[in-house]
Structures are given as structure tokens and as C-alpha cells.
Amino acid sequence: MLRIAVVGSGPSGVYAAQTLVQQREVPGVRVDVLDRLPAPYGLVRYGVAPDHEKIKSLQGSLRAVLEDERIRFLGNVEVGGELLSTERLLELYHAVVYCVGAARDRMLGIPGEELAGVHSATAFVSWYSGHPDAVAEAFGLAEVDSAVVVGAGNVAVDVTRILARGEAELAPTDMPQRALGALAESGVRRVAMVARRGPSQGKFTTKELRELGTLPGVDAVVDPAEAALDPVYGDPAAAAALPAVARRNLEVLRGWAERGPGGAGRRIDLRFYLRPVEILGGPDGRVSGMRFERTAPDGRGGVTGTGVYEDIAAQLVLRSVGYKGVPLAGLPFDPATGTVPHAAGRVVRAGRASVGEYVAGWIKRGPTGVIGTNRPCAKETASSLLQDAGALAGRELPGDPLDALRAAGLRPVEWPGWLAVETAEADLGRSLGRRSVKIPDWQGLLGAAGLA
């Protein structure tokens, strides 16, 4: 039997486990999927917006994999901490696959980021998604009239949409009750989503972008003069040559520019060719707005500053300019890319591939792609591991790793414990007159799993 640990139960980890047990070349593979959290599914549970039920339904297919008798889920197990080092983990398994994602958000690197009211989009997403590490605060939404979201990707679109949505539209989701209550009391009436470059260069997907224009009581607004700065915007031939997603995005944005505002109670302004320069603060130490420099296309796909500045009032700023991986104690790390050095998924130490240690997902390739991108990524890593199976399987293991984890002082949440959490969340939802509602704190999750 080849016993493998997969660290991380998000899509990349689950796909890696699935590939390993379903292949036929190496019989008898058993996989333990370890996660620091008591709950599985990674960003599908804690990163996909609660009103995106179709994407969240992917949990069903991940669940089917984790219920395979050859796979064991062990939550509440932190690798690289005081109780379980990466070296010790490799002693307990023939091989370890790290699928730990990219947990750190990028900073803007401008004055004023330390002001109260300035947050990462990651923190905001974690809060409304019920992540147990999220800060238990309401982001001061009751005192916010205008917000700025810096970024032009799907996460920026998500947080913009959540800020603009009404309580009635979010109540049917699994959003934690405290977040729903704070959003119900929100004073936000205007959200500016700001990008350095032009409409044709946005990183959002068309479905997510189009949603902004269908929110009840919300106007999605594009300034025609600002959009026209994009050299592709007014050139049908150039627009036709764009990739399909960019072309469709441009069509949506052009429609909003031509339509103009409709006088709705809330408004989303999609702003382009503005580079963040400074976050402005008031005498109370809180954010009061942002200063941007107008940019212009440089003819090479980038932008250059024009020396023209604009201030946008805001009592809340969310930056959404990308993610970076963080080092895991015991593994090599490239700070420039935020990834673990690897060769086809094999961890590389001192220039040589380390047989027995592997990576998949964002910690392998960086924060790129969509959920489906993790399948071929995980398959490549699993293929490398299986090629090494002959060398790996010869090592005798000390016994069931679960016994060793418990002996080290860890309290793993096994699959029945997770099912108990699901039941508790369904019960919580019924008590609130809602559907299943997430338990957003460590104590509540561990208590529901029977580890209080």
C-alpha cells in the first residue's frame, strides 16, 4: 500500500487525491487529505461568493471524492506548526503533496494603507464567507456611504456586488448571520471599482461582470469619455481581434456607457485608467478618500502617468490586486513568485528534485487560472508521484498516521465530525428562518464537530 498525505482540501488537493486513487498503474493507494481548518473544500467554501450558488454547488463533486473509501479527510491539522513539522509528516507517509494555496494579498504600496477603513478584499471575502480566521467586525458599513474597490478581476467584482446587494437577496445564502446583519445596516450607496488600465484589459469574466448590471435597485455606470481612452474601444476591427472574453466584456461595458445612469438608489461606477497614488485620511485616522493619477495607454499594452490627479471620496477602501503564496516551514520557497520551486510538481531542494515531496495548485504555479485549472495541474503532479512510486513504497511506515497525529497532541476532525458541522449549520439556518447558515468561528466549528 502506498500511503499519501495531501495537505489542503480545496479543489487542487481534492483533484490530486482523486487522480491518485483512480489511476490503475499503482494499486493500493490510500490518501489522507489534511486541512488546517475543521471544514473541507478550501476556497469553494470560503472564497466563492455566497450568492454564486452554481459555483458553490461544486462542493457536491468535491464531497463525492472525499467520501471515497480510499480517501480520509482529517481537518483541524496544521502542518508546519509546533505539533506537526513537514519533516515529521514525511516520516508518517510515503509521499506528501502540498496544495496550500496563496494566502497573502498584495499591498498597493502607497501612503495611507494603514488608515482605519482600508482592508484587503481577502479580509472582506473571508468575513462574509464565514472563515473562522476572519476578523469579527462589520467593516464599519453603517457609517459608509461611498466605497472604493481597487482592482479589475473577479474578486473585485465579487466584493463590489456584495457591497451593492440588498439584504433580501443575500438572506437565502449561507452567509453568516453577523455578516448579513451588518450588510443589512450598511449605508453604502456608491461603489467605485477602479482599474489602472482600460476596459479591454479587465481580468474579470463576462458572467461575473454582467451581474453588476442586473442587481435590483443598482445602476452600473461607465463614463463614455473614460472608456474611449482605450484604443480598442472605438476600433471595431481591433475589438474583433480581442480574445472572446475581452470582446464580450467590452460589449457589456459599452452598453452601460451608452445607457448611462438610471437614477437607482445605489450606484456602481466602473472607472478606468486611474492609478492609485495615495489613500487620504481625516483627522480621526480613518480613510476619507483616494487619490488617483490619470493614466494613458503607452502603446505597448501598459500605461503611463499623465500628471493629472483625481480624488474619489470613500469611507471604505478594499484592495483587490492579487495574491501571493506564503512560506511553509520546512519547504523551500521563492519569494519572487510566491511559490515552492518544483519540477513537474516535484519539490526542488538545492537544485535537485526531492522524491516524496510534491506541490499542486497555487503554491505550485502561482495564483492563476480558475477552479478547473487545478485539474491538469494536479494530474501532472500525481503523474510525477506515481512515476516515483517504486522508490517511495519501499519505505516502511510506523503505522496509522492518525494515531501519530493524536499522539502529537492534534485533534483531527474526521468525516463524521464534518457531517456533524453540516447538520449544525442546517439547524442554525432553520432557527433563523433561513437555509443552512455557516458557523463562522473556531469554537463553534470544533464544538459542532464534537471537539469542544
N, C-alpha and C positions, 0 to 999 in steps of 0.2 A: 504494500500500500504506500502511495506517495501522499504525504500529508502536507498541505499548503496553507499558509495564512495569507489572507488578503486583507490589507489594512485600509478600511474605508468602504462604506456600504452605499455610496452613491452609484450612479449609472456605470462609471468606469469600473468600480470594484465588483459590482454585480455582474457586469458583462464579462469581466475576466474570470470570475468564478464559474459562470455558465459555460464559457468556452472550455475551461479546464475539465469540467466533469462530463461534458457531452462529447468530447473527442474520443476516438476509438483506438488511437495508437498506443496509449499508455493506460492499461486497465487499473482499476482500484484507486483512482484519485479521490481524495477527500479534502474538502476545503472548509476552513473556518473563516468566516467574514467578521473581522473585528472592527468595532467603531468606538470612538471616544464617547459618543452620545448614546443614551439608552434607546434611541429610536433609529430605525434604518432609513434608507433612501436619500440621504445627503441633500443636495440642492433641490431635488424633486420635492422633498417635504419642506425644506427651509429656504429655498431660493425662488421657486416658481410662485408667481403672484397668486394669492388665494382666489381671485376671480378668473383665473385661467384653468378652469376645471378640466378641459380636454387634455392639456399638457399634464396636469396633476394626476390624471387617470393613468398615466404611465406607471404609477405606483402598483397598479394591478399586475403588470407584467414583471416588475421587479420582485413583487411578492411571490409570484409563482416560482421564480428562480430560487429565492431564499427558502421556500418550503420543500425544495428537492431534498430527499433523504440523504444525499451525499454532501449537502452543504449545511453548515451550522452557523447561525447568527449569534455573535457574542458582543452585545453592546456594553457601554459603560466600562470599556477597556481602553485606557490611554497608553499608547506606545510612545516611548521616548521620555516618559516621565520617571519619577522616583521608583515606582514599583515595577516597571517593565521596560528595560532598555532594548534597543534594537538588537544588541548582541545576544541578550537572553532569549529574545523572540526567535532568533535564528537557531538557537540550541533546541527549541521546542518543536520546530517544523523543518521539513526538508528544504522548503523554499518559502520566501516571503515576497509578496507583491504589494508595493506601496501605491495606493490610489488616494492620496490625501488632499488633492485639490490645490487651490491657491487662495489662501485665507486673508491676505492682506490687500487692502485697497491702496491705490496710488494717490499720492498727495498732489495738489496743484502747484505747490512750491511758490506761493505768493504771500505777501503780507496779509495778516488778518485771519489766517486759518485757525488761530487759537481762540477766536471770539466765540462766546456763547451763541448757540443757534447755528453753528457751522458743523455739519456732520457728513460722514460718508453715506452714500446711497446704500452701501453694505449694511451699515448700522440700522438704517431705516427699514430695509427689507427684513433684516433679522428680527426687528421689533414687531412688525406687522405679521410676520410669518411664525411667531411664537418660538424662536430659537431660545433655548434655556440660558445661553450666554448673553442675550440681548440686555441692554440697559433698560431697567423698568421705569421708563419715563414716557411722557406724552409728547415730547419734542416741542412743547410749548405751543401746540397747534391752536389752542383757543385764542392766543394773542397774535396769531399770524394772519395777516391779510394777503401778503404777497410773498411768493417763494421763488427761488431761482434753482434750477437743476442744471448743472454743468455737465454736458455730455450728449452724445448723439448715437447711443446704442440702445439695445432692448431694455437694459436695466434702467437707463434714464427714462425711457418711455413708460416702463412699469411704475416707477415711483411718481412720475408726473400724473399718470392715470389714477393711481390710488389717492393722491392728494386732491384730485378734482372730483372723485366719485362721491356719491351721497351714501348715507347710512343704509338706506333701503336696498341699495344694490349690493352692499357688502355683507349684510346680515345673513344671507343664505350660505355664505362661505364658512370655512373652518377657522377664520381669523380669531385670535384670542379675544376674549370679551373686553379686556382692558384696552386693547388697541382699537377695537370697534367703537368703544365708548369715547375715546379721545378723538377719533376721526368724526364721530357724530357731533362733537362740540367744536370742531375745527372752524376757525374763522377764515380759512383760505378762500379767496375769491379769484386770485390771479396767479398763474404759474408760468414762468418763462423758462423754456427749455432751450439752452444756448449752446451753439456749436462754433468751433473755430473756423470750420470750412463751410462749403456750400451745400445746397440741397442734394446735389447729385453724389455727394460723398458721405452721406449718412450711413451708419453701420446698423441701423435698425432693419428689421424685416417688415415687409409691407403689411402683413396681417396685423402686427402689433401697432404699427404706425396708424393704420386706418381706424383702429379702435378709438383713437383720440377724437376722431370726428363724429363718433356715434354715441358719445356719452350724453345722457339726458341732462338738459339744462346747462350744457357746456359748449362754448364756441371754440373751435380750433382755428387759429388765425395765423396767416403768413403774410408778411409785408411784401407786396409785389416788387417794390423797388429793391429791397434787400435780396430777394430771391433772384432778381435779374442780374445781380453781380456775378452769379455763376455763369461762366461762359457757355455751359451746355444748356442752360435754362431756355435761352431764346434761339437755340440752333437745333431744329428738328432732326437734321442729319446726324449731328453729334449725339443727340439724345437717343436716337435709334441704335447707335453703336454701343450704348452702355450695356453692362450685364443686366439680365432680366429683372433682378430685384431692384437695382438702382433705377432702372427705367420706370418700373411701377411706382416706386417711391416718389419719383419726380412728378408723375401724373397725379398722385394724391395731393402732393404739396401745391402743385399748380392749381388744382381745383379749389383748394382752400384760399389761395391768394386771389383767385378770380371771384370767389364768392364773397369774401370779406366778412367782418363780424356781424352777428345777427342779434345782438342785444341780450344774450342769455345772462343768467345770474353769475356764472363762473366762466373764466376765460383761460385758455392755454395759448400762449404766444410762442411759436416756434421761430427762434432767432438764429441767424446765420452770420458768418464772417465776423465774429466777435471773440477776441482772445481775453481771457481773464488776466487782469493786472493787479487788482487789489480787492480785498474784502473790507468794506467800510463798517466802522462801528460807532455806536453812540456813546454818550458819557456813562451809561450803565454797563458798558463792557459787552453789550450784545450787538449782533450784526444788525446793520441798518440798510445795507445795500451792497452792490458790487460794481466795481469799475472795470470796464472792458475797453480794449483798443479795437477799433475797426480794422479788419484785415482785408486783403485783396488777393486774388489768385496770382501766383508768381509764374504761371505758365509751365510749371514742372510738376504739377499735382499738389503743390503745397501752397502756403500762404505767406504773405509778408505784411508787416505792420504799416499803417498809414499815418500814424501820429494823431489820429482823430479818436477822441475818447467819448464814452457814454456811460452814465451811471444808471443802474436799474435798482429801484427800491426793493428791499426784501427784508423780512424778519426771520427767514429760514433759508439756508443755503445747503444744498445736497450736491456733493461732487460725485460724479459717476464717470471716471476717466480710466477705468481698467483695474485689474487685479495683478498681484504678484504672489508667487509661492513663498513660503517661509521655510527656513531650515528645520529639519527634523534631527534632533540629537542622535549622532551615530551614523548619519548618512552624509556623503559628500554633497555639496551644494554650489551652484553657480549663481552668485548674487546678481550678475548682469542680466540673466534670463529668468531668474526665479525658478529654476528647475534643477532636478538632480541629473548630473551627467550620465548618459546611458548610450548603449549601442544596441539598437533594435529592442529596447526595453531592458536590457541587462545593465544594472548599475555599474558604472565605471569608477574604479578607485585607482588613483595613481597611474592612470593611463591604461589600466587593464580591466576587462570585464570581470565582475565578481559573480561567479556561478553560485546561485542560491538567492540572490537579491535582485529584484526587478521593480520596475515602475510602469504605471499606466495612468492615463488621464492628464489633467492639467499639470501635475508635478513632473510629468514626462515631457509634454510638448508645449507648455505654457497655456494661458487662458484664452484659447482659441476654439472656434467651432461651436456647434450646437450639441444637444444631447446625443443625437445619433452619431456624431463624430467619434464618440467613445467606443463604438463597436469595433471598427477596424483598428483603432489604437490598442484596445485590449486584446484583440485577436493576434496582433503582431507580437505583443509581449508574451501571451500564452504560448505562441509558437516557439519563441526562444526558450522559454522554460521547459517545454516538452522536449525540445532538442537536447536539453541538458539532463533529462530525466535519468538516464543511465548512471551518470555521475552522482546525482542527488540521492537516489533511492538506496544506495549502498550504506548510507549513514544510519546507525541505529538511534532511535529517539528514546527519551527517558520515560515515555508513557503518554497518557492522555494529557494534552496541553491544558485542558480545562482544570485539571487537578493542580497543575503547577501555577496557573494564574490565581486560583483561590489561595493556594499556599503562600503566594507573594503578597496577599492582602487585598487583591482585587475582588470585586463583586460583580461578575458578569451578569448582564441581563440576557437570558436566553429567549428563544422564540415565544414560549408560553408567557413570559413576562411582558414581551412586546404586545402580544394579543390582549393581555390584561390592560395595558395602557390604551389600546384602541377601544376597549369596552368602556373604560373610564371616561374617555373623551366623548364617546357617544352618549353616555349617561349625563355628562356635563352639558352637552348640547340640548338634550331633552329638558333638563332642569331650567334652561334659559329660554326655552321656546324656539330653539334653533336646531340645525342639524349638528353633526359632530363638531365639537369645538376643541381646538388644541389646548393642551396643558402647557403653559409657557415657562415653567420653572423647574429647576433640578429636583427640588424637594417633592414637587407634585408628581413628576415623572417617575422618580425612583419609588415613591410611595405607591403609585398605581401599579408599578411592576413588582411590588412585594418586597422591596429592599429598604423600606423606611426604618 
